[in-house]
Amino acid sequence: MGKSLFFMFFFVLVIGIVGVVESSDETAVPQCKANRLIELGGGKGPVISCITLDPEGERLAAVGDDHRVRICNVLDARLLQDLPGHSDWVRAAAFRAGGKVLATAGDDCEIRLWRPSSDRPAQVIPRLPGVIYGLAYSPDGRFLAAVGFEDKIRVFDGDDGRLLKVLDAPGSDIRAVTFSPDGKQLAVAGRAGTIRIWDTSTGQLLSDLVGPRRRICALAYSPDGRYLASGGQQRTIRLWRLDTGRLTAELPARVGNVLTLVFCGNETLASGGSGNDISVWDVGSRREKCRLVGHTGSVTSLAFDPHSGSLVSGSFDTTIRMWRLQEDTGSIAQH
């Protein structure tokens, strides 16, 4: 009986020590609050699925569960356009190079192309076979890639919306799509946990980066093209070296699934997810530099403006928040 009590006491003591260590680690990371808060619809806005900035960082588009597309002025948060037309949850949005076209898509399986001067879509690409979960324009605007709940990647002409290529996806549930900074590669990933990389111009499969078979929800290339970051249900963020095609590091796990990633310069990576906070990572040291707090729901989308050094976040809590990384962290965003 004495031994049982001893081991029980020892077990409680160890758990307490571990808890203290974890708590200490949490408090050791600086926490920062947003510089600005934007509430769409006067605080009664939609849960936000995706935000995107135009290339100049002047306009912000936000989409969500109320089927609408809203475009705001970044400087003063003034609503510029409130666009109806989608008939279901809008999941994805992307500005084309030059900022003159915004593509949106979602559960209604349609891609709508909007121009700043009109409240009607300039074009509606015919319904795709499945829900569209991700959109990405190539950096030069020549291509628009769409992925979602099917085993195909569809690549459209950035000018006229013609379907150019249909590529085989790594699975039938694709959540993440992105082009490399030079536009030569297209990377996609989803439920199967495999990242598939294609040559943009030829449509040739370049490689499959295979990790744990857990859903990948987010991909991001570093601006210099050295790294591809991936995150999802595994909760750790993986960094892949593109010159070798090998996994080079895993960042420490944070609370919740990773839903969104964006590089803020070559050596700084921001991640958000179901844990509600945003982690800002130093890629070189693999260290969490600071934590951006304030959201009360999953952080679903991040966008970075290199002109101002601002990070913008959208959340299921219906708010958009703006953070100035250089002011908050004393760091690092490379231009």
Secondary structure, 3 states (H helix, E strand, C coil): CHHHHHHHHHHHHHHHHHHHHHHHHHHHCCEEECCEEEECCCCCCCCEEEEEECCCCCEEEEEECCCCEEEEECCCCCEEEEECCCCCCEEEEEECCCCCCEEEEECCCCEEEECCCCCCCCEEECCCCCCEEEEEECCCCCEEEEEECCCEEEEEECCCCCEEEEEECCCCCEEEEEECCCCCEEEEEECCCEEEEEECCCCCEEEEEECCCCCEEEEEECCCCCEEEEEECCCCEEEEECCCCEEEEEECCCCCCEEEEEECCCCEEEEEECCCCEEEEECCCCEEEEEEECCCCCEEEEEEECCCCEEEEEECCCEEEEEEHHHHHCCCCCC
